[in-house]
Amino acid sequence: MTEQEKIALLEETLDAEEGSLKADMELTEVEEYDSMAKLSIIVMMEDEFGKKLSADDVRAFKTVGDILKWME
């Protein structure tokens, strides 16, 4: 999966506008990144990549790129 495909999946998961996310963006800049989005990311990671994230893992995310690294 390319980085752009990962970003598109993340945009879909967060219900963000297509093309609105960039790898170097701080998550504090992403309006859609809230507690429900964090839960959606946990579910998406398990469903799409078979990876289990803990709450601590999610709290450690600072940028969109941090999330993308888990999607490998």
N, C-alpha and C positions, 0 to 999 in steps of 0.2 A: 504494500500500500504506500503510495507516495505521500509526501507531506501535505500536498494540496487535498488529497482524498481524506486524510486524517482531519484536516481543518474543516472540510465540508461535513464530515461525520460529527465533529464537535459542534459546528454551527447548528446542525439539525438537532442534536441532543439538547443544546441550550435554547433552541427556538430563536436563534439569532439570525439576523439578515445575512443572506448569502454574500460572501466576500467581505464581511465586516471584521473578521478575526485575522490577526497576523501573529506569527510565532513569537515575536518579541514584545507583544502587548502585555502589560501588567494586568492581572485579573481584576484589580480595583477599577480599571478603565472599562471593563465589560459590564454593561448595565444588567444583562441577563444572568450574571454570575451571582446567584443567591443560594440560600440553603436548599431549595428545591433543585436547583441546577447541580449542586454538589451530589445530591442523591441520584440524580439522573446519570451523572458521570460514573458513579459507582456501579450502577446497573449496566450501563453501556459497556464499561470495561470488562465486566464479567461475561456479558452476552456476546460481545464481539471478539474479545481477545482472551477470554478465559482467565483473566487476572482479577484477583480479589484485592480491593483497596480498603484500607482501614480509614477511620476518621482522621487519624494522625497523618496518613499519606495525603489525604485531600487538603488538610490544613497546611501542609508543607508546600502546596502549589502556590507559586507567586506569579508565574507568567503562563501564557497559553503554551509556550514551548515546554514548560515543565509537564503539562498534561500530555503533550505529543510524545514525549520521551517514554511515557508509560504505554503508549499505543504501539510499541515496536514488538 
